[in-house]
Amino acid sequence: MFSIVHFGAWLEYQKLVSIFNPQYNKIGFAHRYGIVLAGWCVLLFFTNYILKLSNLALTDIGFWGGVVFMITLPLIMLVDSKRVFLGNIFYSIVGLIYISLPLALLIELRTHWSEDASSLSYTVPILIIFSLWINDTMAYIVGSIVGRTPLSKISPKKTWEGTIGGVILTIAVICLIAYFTKRISIVDAGIMSGIAAITGTFGDLFESKLKRMAGVKDSGSIMPGHGGFLDRFDSLLFASVFVWLYAGIAL
């Protein structure tokens, strides 16, 4: 599932960059798809030896694939840079940080703890996803009722009232769930849900900025009526990184 999201998000990201930076269309085939495969190797590496292909761990495949791409991709990019804008290398690196790394860290959370019914390896990723769903819903409801102050020119429909209300209600709902399920402490649940709600909003704004620069309404059309992969997972890409940082320190 994460591989599908990864490749779909990368194709949309490269399409958006090619619109507002036409020079990106001139990168070679090896650069365009090599960087995507290199990002996928990062995902494989972070499976923490949990998943295997026959007797070969995906972590090892990701590691050695990453070594190959670390050697070959810089050479490919240098060849490309002789005939195209050097900024293309920058946009490809940004794609790795924006798409591949967050998904890899979400996988790392899923495989970090021991595998049992009450394991944090189930709880934390689900907490992130639930927090984002709740925040989107509550921010829309609160913003529709009392929203008056625009949050940003990037996304005029978002309001400060809706954003703050969404964060507060997200923390409240997740804390209630934590209280009744006993899967995680209420304090950790509240902090992580707050982190997810706040950083997820920035993820939404970042993707909106990319679309505005490209002059498009949706990043793609894979899900009719809902846009593309980036439209659906923009909040998750930002939230995963910051919740992973907190989990690594506190859990």
C-alpha positions in Angstrom: 0.0 0.0 0.0 2.7 2.4 0.9 4.6 1.6 -2.3 1.5 2.5 -4.3 1.1 5.8 -2.5 4.9 6.5 -2.9 5.0 5.9 -6.7 1.7 7.7 -7.2 2.7 10.8 -5.1 6.1 11.0 -6.9 4.5 11.0 -10.4 2.2 13.8 -9.3 5.0 15.7 -7.7 7.1 15.5 -10.8 4.1 16.6 -12.9 3.6 19.7 -10.7 7.3 20.6 -10.7 7.4 20.2 -14.5 4.5 22.7 -14.9 5.9 25.6 -12.8 9.5 24.7 -13.8 9.4 23.5 -17.4 13.2 22.8 -17.3 12.4 19.7 -15.2 10.8 18.1 -18.3 14.3 17.9 -19.7 15.8 15.6 -17.1 16.7 12.1 -18.5 14.8 8.9 -18.0 17.4 7.5 -15.6 17.2 10.7 -13.4 13.4 10.9 -13.5 12.7 7.3 -12.4 16.0 6.5 -10.7 15.3 9.1 -8.0 11.8 7.5 -7.5 13.3 4.0 -7.1 16.0 5.4 -4.7 13.2 6.8 -2.6 11.5 3.4 -2.6 14.7 1.8 -1.4 14.4 4.1 1.7 10.9 2.6 2.4 12.3 -0.9 2.1 15.2 -0.1 4.4 12.9 1.1 7.2 10.9 -2.2 7.4 13.3 -3.2 10.3 13.8 -6.8 9.0 10.1 -7.5 9.6 9.2 -8.2 6.0 11.0 -10.7 3.8 11.0 -11.8 0.2 11.7 -15.5 0.4 14.7 -15.5 2.8 15.9 -12.0 1.9 14.8 -9.2 4.2 13.4 -6.1 2.5 15.7 -4.0 4.7 18.8 -5.6 3.0 17.3 -5.0 -0.4 16.7 -1.4 0.5 20.2 -1.0 1.9 22.0 -2.4 -1.1 19.7 -0.8 -3.6 20.3 2.5 -1.8 24.1 2.0 -2.1 23.8 1.5 -5.8 21.7 4.6 -6.3 24.0 6.7 -4.0 26.8 5.9 -6.4 25.0 6.1 -9.7 22.5 8.9 -9.2 25.0 11.7 -8.5 26.8 10.7 -11.8 23.5 10.7 -13.7 22.5 14.1 -12.2 25.9 15.6 -13.1 25.5 14.4 -16.7 22.0 15.9 -16.7 23.2 19.2 -15.1 25.4 19.9 -18.1 22.4 20.4 -20.3 19.6 21.3 -17.9 18.9 23.7 -15.1 20.9 22.7 -11.9 17.7 23.4 -9.9 16.3 20.1 -11.2 18.7 18.3 -8.8 17.3 20.4 -6.0 13.7 19.5 -6.8 14.5 15.8 -6.9 16.2 16.0 -3.5 13.1 17.9 -2.2 11.0 15.0 -3.5 13.0 12.5 -1.4 12.5 14.6 1.7 8.9 15.5 1.0 7.6 12.1 -0.1 9.9 9.1 0.5 11.3 10.0 3.9 7.9 10.6 5.6 6.4 7.3 4.3 9.6 5.5 5.3 9.3 6.9 8.9 5.6 5.8 9.0 6.7 2.3 8.1 9.4 2.5 10.7 6.7 3.3 13.3 4.7 0.4 12.1 7.6 -2.0 12.6 9.4 -0.4 15.5 7.8 -2.2 18.5 7.1 -5.9 19.2 4.2 -7.5 17.2 1.2 -8.1 19.4 -2.4 -7.1 19.6 -1.8 -4.1 21.9 1.5 -3.1 20.4 2.4 0.5 19.7 3.3 -0.6 16.2 -0.4 -0.7 15.5 -1.5 2.2 17.8 0.8 5.0 16.8 0.3 4.9 13.0 -3.5 4.6 13.5 -3.4 7.5 15.9 -1.7 9.7 13.3 -4.3 8.7 10.6 -7.3 9.1 13.0 -6.0 12.5 14.2 -5.8 13.8 10.6 -9.2 12.6 9.8 -10.7 14.1 12.9 -8.8 17.4 12.4 -10.0 17.8 8.8 -13.6 17.1 9.8 -13.6 19.3 12.9 -11.7 22.2 11.3 -14.2 22.2 8.4 -17.2 22.2 10.8 -15.9 24.8 13.2 -14.6 27.0 10.3 -18.0 26.8 8.6 -19.8 27.9 11.7 -17.6 30.5 13.3 -14.7 30.9 10.8 -14.0 34.6 10.0 -10.2 35.1 9.9 -8.4 33.6 6.9 -5.4 31.4 7.9 -3.3 31.9 4.8 -3.5 33.3 1.3 -2.4 29.9 0.0 -5.7 28.3 1.1 -8.3 31.1 1.5 -11.0 28.7 2.7 -9.1 27.8 5.9 -9.6 30.0 8.9 -7.8 30.5 12.2 -11.0 29.7 14.1 -11.5 26.4 12.2 -7.8 25.4 12.5 -7.6 26.1 16.3 -11.0 24.4 16.8 -9.9 21.4 14.8 -6.7 20.9 16.8 -8.5 21.3 20.2 -11.3 18.8 19.3 -8.8 16.4 17.8 -6.8 16.3 21.0 -10.0 15.9 23.0 -11.3 13.0 20.9 -8.0 11.1 20.8 -7.5 11.5 24.5 -11.0 10.0 25.1 -10.1 7.1 22.8 -6.9 6.6 24.7 -8.7 6.7 28.0 -11.2 4.0 27.1 -8.8 1.7 25.1 -5.8 1.9 27.4 -3.5 1.3 24.5 -1.4 4.4 25.1 -1.1 7.0 27.9 -3.5 10.0 27.6 -0.6 12.4 27.8 1.3 10.8 24.9 -2.0 10.5 22.9 -2.8 14.1 23.4 0.7 15.3 22.5 0.9 13.2 19.4 -2.6 14.0 18.2 -1.8 17.7 18.6 1.5 17.4 16.7 -0.3 15.5 13.9 -3.1 18.1 13.7 -0.8 21.1 13.6 1.9 19.7 11.3 -0.8 18.1 9.1 -2.2 21.5 8.5 1.2 22.8 7.3 1.4 19.7 5.0 -1.9 20.7 3.5 -0.7 24.3 3.0 2.6 23.1 1.4 0.8 21.0 -1.1 -1.7 23.8 -1.8 1.3 26.0 -2.5 2.7 23.5 -5.0 -0.7 23.4 -6.8 -1.0 27.1 -6.8 2.5 27.5 -8.3 1.5 25.0 -11.0 -1.9 26.6 -11.5 -4.0 23.4 -11.0 -6.9 22.5 -8.7 -5.9 18.9 -7.9 -2.5 17.1 -8.0 -4.1 14.3 -9.9 -7.3 12.5 -10.7 -6.7 8.9 -9.5 -9.7 9.3 -7.1 -12.5 11.1 -8.9 -13.9 13.9 -6.7 -11.0 13.6 -4.3 -8.0 14.5 -6.5 -4.8 12.6 -6.5 -2.4 10.9 -4.1 -0.8 14.2 -2.8 -4.3 15.6 -2.3 -5.2 12.7 0.0 -1.9 12.2 1.8 -0.4 15.7 2.0 -1.1 16.1 5.7 0.2 12.6 6.5 3.6 13.4 4.8 4.3 16.2 7.3 2.6 14.7 10.4 4.5 11.4 10.2 7.9 13.0 10.5 7.1 15.0 13.6 5.2 12.3 15.4 8.1 9.9 14.6 10.5 12.4 16.3 8.3 12.6 19.4 7.8 8.8 19.5 11.5 8.2 19.3 12.2 10.5 22.2 9.2 9.8 24.5 7.9 6.3 23.8 
